[in-house]
Amino acid sequence: MERRVLAGTPYAKLLTAPRPVAEGIKARLEARGLPVVLETPFAGLPEAALGTYMGDVSLWVPEALLGEAEAVLEEEIP
């Protein structure tokens, strides 16, 4: 498991997926109150804010909430 500290909080990489898929998963997690950081290969560049890159991106969640985030991913989408 990949880990890093963001703003003083330990985060773990949840997954890497194409941007459209990752955005959908990010929305599901955030709807459950889970903080998510989406990281493109261009972090810090204007593209990150514009959202024009559609290749693989990584989703990071606080390490303490990783199990909860994984449980949300295992649920069937109605």
C-alpha positions in Angstrom: 0.0 0.0 0.0 1.3 3.4 -0.9 1.2 6.0 1.8 2.0 9.7 2.1 1.2 12.6 4.4 -1.0 15.4 3.1 -1.6 18.4 5.3 -0.4 16.5 8.3 -2.7 13.6 7.8 -1.5 10.1 6.7 -3.2 9.1 3.4 -3.3 5.8 1.6 -3.7 5.2 -2.2 -7.1 3.6 -2.7 -6.8 3.0 -6.4 -5.6 4.1 -9.8 -8.2 4.3 -12.6 -9.1 6.3 -15.8 -10.2 9.8 -14.8 -13.9 9.4 -15.6 -14.1 6.2 -13.5 -12.1 7.8 -10.7 -14.4 10.9 -10.6 -17.4 8.7 -10.2 -15.8 6.8 -7.3 -14.7 10.1 -5.8 -18.3 11.4 -5.9 -19.6 8.2 -4.2 -17.0 8.4 -1.4 -17.6 12.1 -0.8 -21.3 11.5 -0.7 -20.6 9.2 2.3 -18.5 12.0 3.9 -15.1 10.5 3.1 -12.4 12.9 2.1 -10.7 12.0 -1.2 -7.8 13.5 -3.0 -7.6 13.0 -6.8 -4.1 13.1 -8.1 -3.1 13.4 -11.8 0.4 12.9 -13.1 0.3 16.7 -13.5 -0.3 17.7 -9.9 0.3 21.3 -9.3 -0.2 22.3 -12.9 -3.3 24.1 -14.2 -4.6 20.9 -15.8 -5.2 19.6 -12.3 -7.8 22.3 -11.8 -9.2 22.2 -15.3 -9.8 18.4 -15.3 -8.9 18.0 -19.0 -6.6 14.9 -18.5 -8.6 11.7 -18.9 -5.9 9.1 -18.4 -5.1 7.3 -15.2 -5.3 9.2 -11.9 -4.9 8.1 -8.3 -7.4 8.4 -5.5 -6.1 8.9 -1.9 -8.1 8.7 1.3 -7.1 9.2 4.9 -5.4 6.0 6.0 -7.7 5.7 9.0 -10.7 5.6 6.6 -9.2 3.2 4.1 -11.3 0.2 5.2 -14.5 2.3 5.1 -13.6 3.5 1.6 -12.9 -0.1 0.4 -16.2 -1.2 1.8 -18.0 1.5 -0.2 -16.3 0.3 -3.3 -17.4 -3.3 -2.7 -21.1 -2.3 -2.5 -23.2 -2.8 -5.6 -24.3 0.4 -7.3 -28.1 0.4 -7.5 
